[in-house]
């Protein structure tokens, strides 16, 4: 794996998503909990929602698109396995909304890779295609 300067926007977007997640986690989440607001479990599932898209952008900055789609599936399966294992292991609490947020994050990541693939095709001149 070699970092390519043409992939810098993917890395920068990954960093931006991390910063956005941290801002939401340290401002939005406490605000919702302190004021007893119902936000349809968004504050509870921020980590699950952002984890796969953040990882997708970091992986996109190092590897090609077909490899990233496999990583998204692997990440989703591992995350869901860890979430489901808390049902039988006494080390956590199974949260159905976290599992849904993981699936939504994976779908968002697949959408990102589809858009990135379309943009990549548009950037290739017709003489090289």
C-alpha positions, 0 to 999 in steps of 0.5 A, a space after each residue: 500500500 502506497 499513499 498517492 497524492 491523487 488520493 489526498 482528497 479521500 484522506 482529507 475527507 476522512 479527517 473531516 469526517 473524524 472532526 465532524 464526528 468529534 464535534 457531534 459527539 462532544 456537543 450534540 450528544 451532551 445537548 440531547 442527553 441533558 435536555 432529554 430530547 428524542 432524536 430517534 437514537 441518533 446521539 446514541 449511534 453516532 460512532 456506529 454511523 460514522 465508523 465505516 464511512 471514516 474507515 472507507 475514506 482512509 482505505 480509499 487513500 491507500 488502495 483501489 476501489 474494488 478492494 475498498 468494497 471488500 473492506 466495507 463488507 468485512 468491516 460490516 460483518 466484523 462490526 455486526 458480529 461484535 455487536 451480536 456477540 454482546 447478546 451471549 457474552 457478558 461484556 456489553 449490551 446489544 443495541 438494535 439501533 447500533 446494528 441499524 446504524 452500522 448498516 446505514 453507514 455501510 450503505 453510505 460507504 457503498 454510495 461513496 465508492 460508487 460516486 468515486 468510481 463514476 468521478 474516476 471514469 469521468 476524469 479519464 480522457 476518452 483516448 485512454 479509456 
